Amino acid sequence: MAALVVLVVFALLIIGFLLVPIDFYINTDSDQYYLRLRGLATISMEHDQEEILKLKLKTFFFHHYFYPFRRRFPKKQKKIRNREKTKGNGISVKKILALLKSFKVKKFVLDIDTGDCLTNAKLFPLFAFLNHYVAHFNVNFEERNFLLIHLHNRPINLIKSFINSKT
């Protein structure tokens, strides 16, 4: 009986993890860049004075900073080996496109100034058309550039799109 309860709890945890929402958010105006598994963890990118990039992992009661461009160990000389090239099973372009199509765009805002008023004037009718049918696009003449992207997905959708896409 206890084994059945443990098995059911484990199955419910797996199903719960497959249904947890994943949010990908980029806001260049407020410098917010993060990937969040809602309710579980958030990985955000922050600026640092000493390093180029600092990643912050935030879970329930745990905050940890990662520095991906920091060298941890001194560089060792590599030994040259003669190996035969093996053909790897890489991810195909169709699978990558299927994974990208599984994301839902919650919000997309683009506000640009190219620096050339003639180019801005040429982009204005195109952006007005796209603004009506696709998302929020804007051309300004105030030297302001802004991008906001909010994507949403679930792990089950990623797995389904990866399995259903043909090689």
mmCIF file of the C-alpha atoms, coordinates in Angstrom:
data_MODEL
# 
_entry.id   MODEL 
# 
loop_
_atom_site.group_PDB 
_atom_site.id 
_atom_site.type_symbol 
_atom_site.label_atom_id 
_atom_site.label_alt_id 
_atom_site.label_comp_id 
_atom_site.label_asym_id 
_atom_site.label_entity_id 
_atom_site.label_seq_id 
_atom_site.pdbx_PDB_ins_code 
_atom_site.Cartn_x 
_atom_site.Cartn_y 
_atom_site.Cartn_z 
_atom_site.occupancy 
_atom_site.B_iso_or_equiv 
_atom_site.pdbx_formal_charge 
_atom_site.auth_seq_id 
_atom_site.auth_comp_id 
_atom_site.auth_asym_id 
_atom_site.auth_atom_id 
_atom_site.pdbx_PDB_model_num 
ATOM 1   C CA . MET A 1 1   ? 0.000  0.000  0.000   1.00 0.00 ? 1   MET A CA 1 
ATOM 2   C CA . ALA A 1 2   ? 2.853  2.395  0.856   1.00 0.00 ? 2   ALA A CA 1 
ATOM 3   C CA . ALA A 1 3   ? 4.576  1.623  -2.442  1.00 0.00 ? 3   ALA A CA 1 
ATOM 4   C CA . LEU A 1 4   ? 1.382  2.508  -4.313  1.00 0.00 ? 4   LEU A CA 1 
ATOM 5   C CA . VAL A 1 5   ? 1.112  5.839  -2.472  1.00 0.00 ? 5   VAL A CA 1 
ATOM 6   C CA . VAL A 1 6   ? 4.760  6.647  -3.246  1.00 0.00 ? 6   VAL A CA 1 
ATOM 7   C CA . LEU A 1 7   ? 4.223  5.709  -6.901  1.00 0.00 ? 7   LEU A CA 1 
ATOM 8   C CA . VAL A 1 8   ? 1.103  7.892  -7.173  1.00 0.00 ? 8   VAL A CA 1 
ATOM 9   C CA . VAL A 1 9   ? 2.864  10.847 -5.527  1.00 0.00 ? 9   VAL A CA 1 
ATOM 10  C CA . PHE A 1 10  ? 5.844  10.415 -7.861  1.00 0.00 ? 10  PHE A CA 1 
ATOM 11  C CA . ALA A 1 11  ? 3.537  10.260 -10.902 1.00 0.00 ? 11  ALA A CA 1 
ATOM 12  C CA . LEU A 1 12  ? 1.721  13.412 -9.756  1.00 0.00 ? 12  LEU A CA 1 
ATOM 13  C CA . LEU A 1 13  ? 5.047  15.225 -9.318  1.00 0.00 ? 13  LEU A CA 1 
ATOM 14  C CA . ILE A 1 14  ? 6.128  14.251 -12.836 1.00 0.00 ? 14  ILE A CA 1 
ATOM 15  C CA . ILE A 1 15  ? 2.783  15.374 -14.293 1.00 0.00 ? 15  ILE A CA 1 
ATOM 16  C CA . GLY A 1 16  ? 2.966  18.611 -12.308 1.00 0.00 ? 16  GLY A CA 1 
ATOM 17  C CA . PHE A 1 17  ? 6.472  19.308 -13.589 1.00 0.00 ? 17  PHE A CA 1 
ATOM 18  C CA . LEU A 1 18  ? 5.365  18.690 -17.190 1.00 0.00 ? 18  LEU A CA 1 
ATOM 19  C CA . LEU A 1 19  ? 2.547  21.209 -16.803 1.00 0.00 ? 19  LEU A CA 1 
ATOM 20  C CA . VAL A 1 20  ? 4.464  24.004 -15.015 1.00 0.00 ? 20  VAL A CA 1 
ATOM 21  C CA . PRO A 1 21  ? 4.600  27.176 -17.163 1.00 0.00 ? 21  PRO A CA 1 
ATOM 22  C CA . ILE A 1 22  ? 7.894  28.393 -18.579 1.00 0.00 ? 22  ILE A CA 1 
ATOM 23  C CA . ASP A 1 23  ? 8.230  32.147 -19.146 1.00 0.00 ? 23  ASP A CA 1 
ATOM 24  C CA . PHE A 1 24  ? 10.962 33.752 -21.224 1.00 0.00 ? 24  PHE A CA 1 
ATOM 25  C CA . TYR A 1 25  ? 11.088 37.520 -20.808 1.00 0.00 ? 25  TYR A CA 1 
ATOM 26  C CA . ILE A 1 26  ? 13.257 40.201 -22.415 1.00 0.00 ? 26  ILE A CA 1 
ATOM 27  C CA . ASN A 1 27  ? 12.752 43.899 -21.668 1.00 0.00 ? 27  ASN A CA 1 
ATOM 28  C CA . THR A 1 28  ? 15.534 46.170 -22.917 1.00 0.00 ? 28  THR A CA 1 
ATOM 29  C CA . ASP A 1 29  ? 14.002 49.303 -21.394 1.00 0.00 ? 29  ASP A CA 1 
ATOM 30  C CA . SER A 1 30  ? 14.174 48.109 -17.785 1.00 0.00 ? 30  SER A CA 1 
ATOM 31  C CA . ASP A 1 31  ? 17.073 45.631 -18.367 1.00 0.00 ? 31  ASP A CA 1 
ATOM 32  C CA . GLN A 1 32  ? 15.091 42.566 -17.315 1.00 0.00 ? 32  GLN A CA 1 
ATOM 33  C CA . TYR A 1 33  ? 16.117 39.265 -18.868 1.00 0.00 ? 33  TYR A CA 1 
ATOM 34  C CA . TYR A 1 34  ? 14.943 36.041 -17.295 1.00 0.00 ? 34  TYR A CA 1 
ATOM 35  C CA . LEU A 1 35  ? 13.812 32.456 -17.798 1.00 0.00 ? 35  LEU A CA 1 
ATOM 36  C CA . ARG A 1 36  ? 11.334 31.318 -15.169 1.00 0.00 ? 36  ARG A CA 1 
ATOM 37  C CA . LEU A 1 37  ? 9.750  27.986 -14.299 1.00 0.00 ? 37  LEU A CA 1 
ATOM 38  C CA . ARG A 1 38  ? 6.816  29.511 -12.481 1.00 0.00 ? 38  ARG A CA 1 
ATOM 39  C CA . GLY A 1 39  ? 6.800  28.525 -8.836  1.00 0.00 ? 39  GLY A CA 1 
ATOM 40  C CA . LEU A 1 40  ? 10.087 26.610 -9.011  1.00 0.00 ? 40  LEU A CA 1 
ATOM 41  C CA . ALA A 1 41  ? 13.078 28.621 -10.216 1.00 0.00 ? 41  ALA A CA 1 
ATOM 42  C CA . THR A 1 42  ? 14.157 31.770 -12.013 1.00 0.00 ? 42  THR A CA 1 
ATOM 43  C CA . ILE A 1 43  ? 17.386 32.378 -13.903 1.00 0.00 ? 43  ILE A CA 1 
ATOM 44  C CA . SER A 1 44  ? 17.959 36.061 -14.526 1.00 0.00 ? 44  SER A CA 1 
ATOM 45  C CA . MET A 1 45  ? 20.770 37.939 -16.224 1.00 0.00 ? 45  MET A CA 1 
ATOM 46  C CA . GLU A 1 46  ? 22.261 40.920 -14.393 1.00 0.00 ? 46  GLU A CA 1 
ATOM 47  C CA . HIS A 1 47  ? 25.019 43.392 -15.143 1.00 0.00 ? 47  HIS A CA 1 
ATOM 48  C CA . ASP A 1 48  ? 28.160 43.304 -13.050 1.00 0.00 ? 48  ASP A CA 1 
ATOM 49  C CA . GLN A 1 49  ? 30.964 45.835 -12.652 1.00 0.00 ? 49  GLN A CA 1 
ATOM 50  C CA . GLU A 1 50  ? 33.772 43.261 -12.675 1.00 0.00 ? 50  GLU A CA 1 
ATOM 51  C CA . GLU A 1 51  ? 32.424 40.556 -14.969 1.00 0.00 ? 51  GLU A CA 1 
ATOM 52  C CA . ILE A 1 52  ? 30.706 40.793 -18.334 1.00 0.00 ? 52  ILE A CA 1 
ATOM 53  C CA . LEU A 1 53  ? 27.715 38.753 -17.320 1.00 0.00 ? 53  LEU A CA 1 
ATOM 54  C CA . LYS A 1 54  ? 26.250 37.525 -14.049 1.00 0.00 ? 54  LYS A CA 1 
ATOM 55  C CA . LEU A 1 55  ? 23.479 34.917 -13.866 1.00 0.00 ? 55  LEU A CA 1 
ATOM 56  C CA . LYS A 1 56  ? 21.304 34.682 -10.780 1.00 0.00 ? 56  LYS A CA 1 
ATOM 57  C CA . LEU A 1 57  ? 19.579 31.402 -9.917  1.00 0.00 ? 57  LEU A CA 1 
ATOM 58  C CA . LYS A 1 58  ? 16.714 31.943 -7.535  1.00 0.00 ? 58  LYS A CA 1 
ATOM 59  C CA . THR A 1 59  ? 14.675 29.103 -6.031  1.00 0.00 ? 59  THR A CA 1 
ATOM 60  C CA . PHE A 1 60  ? 12.568 28.884 -2.871  1.00 0.00 ? 60  PHE A CA 1 
ATOM 61  C CA . PHE A 1 61  ? 15.153 29.954 -0.289  1.00 0.00 ? 61  PHE A CA 1 
ATOM 62  C CA . PHE A 1 62  ? 18.288 29.706 -2.393  1.00 0.00 ? 62  PHE A CA 1 
ATOM 63  C CA . HIS A 1 63  ? 20.020 32.489 -4.326  1.00 0.00 ? 63  HIS A CA 1 
ATOM 64  C CA . HIS A 1 64  ? 23.216 31.744 -6.207  1.00 0.00 ? 64  HIS A CA 1 
ATOM 65  C CA . TYR A 1 65  ? 25.242 33.775 -8.697  1.00 0.00 ? 65  TYR A CA 1 
ATOM 66  C CA . PHE A 1 66  ? 27.034 32.222 -11.669 1.00 0.00 ? 66  PHE A CA 1 
ATOM 67  C CA . TYR A 1 67  ? 29.711 33.878 -13.757 1.00 0.00 ? 67  TYR A CA 1 
ATOM 68  C CA . PRO A 1 68  ? 29.743 32.012 -17.081 1.00 0.00 ? 68  PRO A CA 1 
ATOM 69  C CA . PHE A 1 69  ? 32.721 33.862 -18.575 1.00 0.00 ? 69  PHE A CA 1 
ATOM 70  C CA . ARG A 1 70  ? 34.987 33.491 -15.542 1.00 0.00 ? 70  ARG A CA 1 
ATOM 71  C CA . ARG A 1 71  ? 37.894 31.131 -16.026 1.00 0.00 ? 71  ARG A CA 1 
ATOM 72  C CA . ARG A 1 72  ? 37.938 28.575 -13.244 1.00 0.00 ? 72  ARG A CA 1 
ATOM 73  C CA . PHE A 1 73  ? 41.009 26.541 -14.048 1.00 0.00 ? 73  PHE A CA 1 
ATOM 74  C CA . PRO A 1 74  ? 44.269 27.443 -15.779 1.00 0.00 ? 74  PRO A CA 1 
ATOM 75  C CA . LYS A 1 75  ? 44.420 26.464 -19.397 1.00 0.00 ? 75  LYS A CA 1 
ATOM 76  C CA . LYS A 1 76  ? 46.137 23.134 -19.975 1.00 0.00 ? 76  LYS A CA 1 
ATOM 77  C CA . GLN A 1 77  ? 47.842 22.078 -23.125 1.00 0.00 ? 77  GLN A CA 1 
ATOM 78  C CA . LYS A 1 78  ? 45.776 19.571 -25.008 1.00 0.00 ? 78  LYS A CA 1 
ATOM 79  C CA . LYS A 1 79  ? 47.272 16.411 -26.352 1.00 0.00 ? 79  LYS A CA 1 
ATOM 80  C CA . ILE A 1 80  ? 46.672 15.965 -30.029 1.00 0.00 ? 80  ILE A CA 1 
ATOM 81  C CA . ARG A 1 81  ? 45.056 12.670 -30.869 1.00 0.00 ? 81  ARG A CA 1 
ATOM 82  C CA . ASN A 1 82  ? 44.297 11.192 -34.219 1.00 0.00 ? 82  ASN A CA 1 
ATOM 83  C CA . ARG A 1 83  ? 40.633 10.353 -34.194 1.00 0.00 ? 83  ARG A CA 1 
ATOM 84  C CA . GLU A 1 84  ? 38.385 9.377  -36.956 1.00 0.00 ? 84  GLU A CA 1 
ATOM 85  C CA . LYS A 1 85  ? 35.509 11.756 -37.429 1.00 0.00 ? 85  LYS A CA 1 
ATOM 86  C CA . THR A 1 86  ? 32.242 10.243 -36.391 1.00 0.00 ? 86  THR A CA 1 
ATOM 87  C CA . LYS A 1 87  ? 29.011 11.471 -37.805 1.00 0.00 ? 87  LYS A CA 1 
ATOM 88  C CA . GLY A 1 88  ? 26.941 12.801 -34.905 1.00 0.00 ? 88  GLY A CA 1 
ATOM 89  C CA . ASN A 1 89  ? 23.200 12.775 -34.624 1.00 0.00 ? 89  ASN A CA 1 
ATOM 90  C CA . GLY A 1 90  ? 22.706 16.515 -34.287 1.00 0.00 ? 90  GLY A CA 1 
ATOM 91  C CA . ILE A 1 91  ? 19.388 18.256 -33.937 1.00 0.00 ? 91  ILE A CA 1 
ATOM 92  C CA . SER A 1 92  ? 17.932 19.058 -37.323 1.00 0.00 ? 92  SER A CA 1 
ATOM 93  C CA . VAL A 1 93  ? 16.646 22.463 -38.383 1.00 0.00 ? 93  VAL A CA 1 
ATOM 94  C CA . LYS A 1 94  ? 13.090 21.090 -38.554 1.00 0.00 ? 94  LYS A CA 1 
ATOM 95  C CA . LYS A 1 95  ? 13.223 20.062 -34.896 1.00 0.00 ? 95  LYS A CA 1 
ATOM 96  C CA . ILE A 1 96  ? 14.556 23.460 -33.862 1.00 0.00 ? 96  ILE A CA 1 
ATOM 97  C CA . LEU A 1 97  ? 11.775 25.197 -35.809 1.00 0.00 ? 97  LEU A CA 1 
ATOM 98  C CA . ALA A 1 98  ? 9.181  22.893 -34.250 1.00 0.00 ? 98  ALA A CA 1 
ATOM 99  C CA . LEU A 1 99  ? 10.513 23.731 -30.789 1.00 0.00 ? 99  LEU A CA 1 
ATOM 100 C CA . LEU A 1 100 ? 10.360 27.454 -31.551 1.00 0.00 ? 100 LEU A CA 1 
ATOM 101 C CA . LYS A 1 101 ? 6.807  27.152 -32.902 1.00 0.00 ? 101 LYS A CA 1 
ATOM 102 C CA . SER A 1 102 ? 5.674  25.571 -29.642 1.00 0.00 ? 102 SER A CA 1 
ATOM 103 C CA . PHE A 1 103 ? 6.220  28.886 -27.813 1.00 0.00 ? 103 PHE A CA 1 
ATOM 104 C CA . LYS A 1 104 ? 3.288  31.269 -27.476 1.00 0.00 ? 104 LYS A CA 1 
ATOM 105 C CA . VAL A 1 105 ? 3.989  34.973 -27.748 1.00 0.00 ? 105 VAL A CA 1 
ATOM 106 C CA . LYS A 1 106 ? 2.264  36.687 -24.829 1.00 0.00 ? 106 LYS A CA 1 
ATOM 107 C CA . LYS A 1 107 ? 3.572  40.143 -25.602 1.00 0.00 ? 107 LYS A CA 1 
ATOM 108 C CA . PHE A 1 108 ? 5.782  41.639 -28.295 1.00 0.00 ? 108 PHE A CA 1 
ATOM 109 C CA . VAL A 1 109 ? 6.585  45.358 -28.449 1.00 0.00 ? 109 VAL A CA 1 
ATOM 110 C CA . LEU A 1 110 ? 9.159  46.934 -30.748 1.00 0.00 ? 110 LEU A CA 1 
ATOM 111 C CA . ASP A 1 111 ? 9.879  50.666 -30.679 1.00 0.00 ? 111 ASP A CA 1 
ATOM 112 C CA . ILE A 1 112 ? 12.836 51.716 -32.845 1.00 0.00 ? 112 ILE A CA 1 
ATOM 113 C CA . ASP A 1 113 ? 14.589 54.719 -34.308 1.00 0.00 ? 113 ASP A CA 1 
ATOM 114 C CA . THR A 1 114 ? 17.067 53.962 -37.074 1.00 0.00 ? 114 THR A CA 1 
ATOM 115 C CA . GLY A 1 115 ? 18.769 57.351 -36.842 1.00 0.00 ? 115 GLY A CA 1 
ATOM 116 C CA . ASP A 1 116 ? 17.774 58.218 -40.399 1.00 0.00 ? 116 ASP A CA 1 
ATOM 117 C CA . CYS A 1 117 ? 14.451 60.009 -40.790 1.00 0.00 ? 117 CYS A CA 1 
ATOM 118 C CA . LEU A 1 118 ? 13.975 58.744 -44.372 1.00 0.00 ? 118 LEU A CA 1 
ATOM 119 C CA . THR A 1 119 ? 14.366 55.117 -43.265 1.00 0.00 ? 119 THR A CA 1 
ATOM 120 C CA . ASN A 1 120 ? 12.007 55.769 -40.357 1.00 0.00 ? 120 ASN A CA 1 
ATOM 121 C CA . ALA A 1 121 ? 9.471  57.230 -42.781 1.00 0.00 ? 121 ALA A CA 1 
ATOM 122 C CA . LYS A 1 122 ? 9.782  54.164 -45.027 1.00 0.00 ? 122 LYS A CA 1 
ATOM 123 C CA . LEU A 1 123 ? 9.289  51.825 -42.058 1.00 0.00 ? 123 LEU A CA 1 
ATOM 124 C CA . PHE A 1 124 ? 6.237  53.701 -40.780 1.00 0.00 ? 124 PHE A CA 1 
ATOM 125 C CA . PRO A 1 125 ? 3.641  52.173 -43.209 1.00 0.00 ? 125 PRO A CA 1 
ATOM 126 C CA . LEU A 1 126 ? 5.086  48.667 -42.766 1.00 0.00 ? 126 LEU A CA 1 
ATOM 127 C CA . PHE A 1 127 ? 4.973  48.969 -38.984 1.00 0.00 ? 127 PHE A CA 1 
ATOM 128 C CA . ALA A 1 128 ? 1.434  50.365 -39.126 1.00 0.00 ? 128 ALA A CA 1 
ATOM 129 C CA . PHE A 1 129 ? 0.380  47.268 -41.105 1.00 0.00 ? 129 PHE A CA 1 
ATOM 130 C CA . LEU A 1 130 ? 2.213  44.915 -38.727 1.00 0.00 ? 130 LEU A CA 1 
ATOM 131 C CA . ASN A 1 131 ? 0.832  46.780 -35.730 1.00 0.00 ? 131 ASN A CA 1 
ATOM 132 C CA . HIS A 1 132 ? -2.681 46.085 -36.933 1.00 0.00 ? 132 HIS A CA 1 
ATOM 133 C CA . TYR A 1 133 ? -2.191 42.364 -37.644 1.00 0.00 ? 133 TYR A CA 1 
ATOM 134 C CA . VAL A 1 134 ? 0.802  40.995 -35.715 1.00 0.00 ? 134 VAL A CA 1 
ATOM 135 C CA . ALA A 1 135 ? 1.944  42.844 -32.584 1.00 0.00 ? 135 ALA A CA 1 
ATOM 136 C CA . HIS A 1 136 ? 2.805  46.314 -31.332 1.00 0.00 ? 136 HIS A CA 1 
ATOM 137 C CA . PHE A 1 137 ? 5.369  47.968 -33.606 1.00 0.00 ? 137 PHE A CA 1 
ATOM 138 C CA . ASN A 1 138 ? 6.318  51.622 -33.465 1.00 0.00 ? 138 ASN A CA 1 
ATOM 139 C CA . VAL A 1 139 ? 8.763  53.929 -35.239 1.00 0.00 ? 139 VAL A CA 1 
ATOM 140 C CA . ASN A 1 140 ? 9.877  56.994 -33.325 1.00 0.00 ? 140 ASN A CA 1 
ATOM 141 C CA . PHE A 1 141 ? 12.025 59.959 -34.193 1.00 0.00 ? 141 PHE A CA 1 
ATOM 142 C CA . GLU A 1 142 ? 13.336 60.444 -30.646 1.00 0.00 ? 142 GLU A CA 1 
ATOM 143 C CA . GLU A 1 143 ? 16.409 58.130 -30.695 1.00 0.00 ? 143 GLU A CA 1 
ATOM 144 C CA . ARG A 1 144 ? 14.681 55.586 -28.476 1.00 0.00 ? 144 ARG A CA 1 
ATOM 145 C CA . ASN A 1 145 ? 15.065 51.831 -29.051 1.00 0.00 ? 145 ASN A CA 1 
ATOM 146 C CA . PHE A 1 146 ? 13.029 49.360 -27.034 1.00 0.00 ? 146 PHE A CA 1 
ATOM 147 C CA . LEU A 1 147 ? 12.187 45.658 -27.293 1.00 0.00 ? 147 LEU A CA 1 
ATOM 148 C CA . LEU A 1 148 ? 9.876  43.631 -25.082 1.00 0.00 ? 148 LEU A CA 1 
ATOM 149 C CA . ILE A 1 149 ? 9.320  39.913 -25.683 1.00 0.00 ? 149 ILE A CA 1 
ATOM 150 C CA . HIS A 1 150 ? 7.340  37.652 -23.372 1.00 0.00 ? 150 HIS A CA 1 
ATOM 151 C CA . LEU A 1 151 ? 7.175  33.995 -24.480 1.00 0.00 ? 151 LEU A CA 1 
ATOM 152 C CA . HIS A 1 152 ? 5.248  31.233 -22.725 1.00 0.00 ? 152 HIS A CA 1 
ATOM 153 C CA . ASN A 1 153 ? 5.459  27.457 -22.965 1.00 0.00 ? 153 ASN A CA 1 
ATOM 154 C CA . ARG A 1 154 ? 5.176  24.236 -20.977 1.00 0.00 ? 154 ARG A CA 1 
ATOM 155 C CA . PRO A 1 155 ? 7.654  21.314 -20.873 1.00 0.00 ? 155 PRO A CA 1 
ATOM 156 C CA . ILE A 1 156 ? 4.984  18.925 -22.208 1.00 0.00 ? 156 ILE A CA 1 
ATOM 157 C CA . ASN A 1 157 ? 4.617  21.094 -25.327 1.00 0.00 ? 157 ASN A CA 1 
ATOM 158 C CA . LEU A 1 158 ? 8.386  21.096 -25.858 1.00 0.00 ? 158 LEU A CA 1 
ATOM 159 C CA . ILE A 1 159 ? 8.529  17.316 -25.596 1.00 0.00 ? 159 ILE A CA 1 
ATOM 160 C CA . LYS A 1 160 ? 5.543  16.889 -27.934 1.00 0.00 ? 160 LYS A CA 1 
ATOM 161 C CA . SER A 1 161 ? 7.010  19.201 -30.577 1.00 0.00 ? 161 SER A CA 1 
ATOM 162 C CA . PHE A 1 162 ? 10.382 17.451 -30.354 1.00 0.00 ? 162 PHE A CA 1 
ATOM 163 C CA . ILE A 1 163 ? 8.795  14.004 -30.777 1.00 0.00 ? 163 ILE A CA 1 
ATOM 164 C CA . ASN A 1 164 ? 6.327  14.989 -33.508 1.00 0.00 ? 164 ASN A CA 1 
ATOM 165 C CA . SER A 1 165 ? 8.844  16.777 -35.712 1.00 0.00 ? 165 SER A CA 1 
ATOM 166 C CA . LYS A 1 166 ? 10.275 14.540 -38.355 1.00 0.00 ? 166 LYS A CA 1 
ATOM 167 C CA . THR A 1 167 ? 14.012 14.351 -38.873 1.00 0.00 ? 167 THR A CA 1 
# 
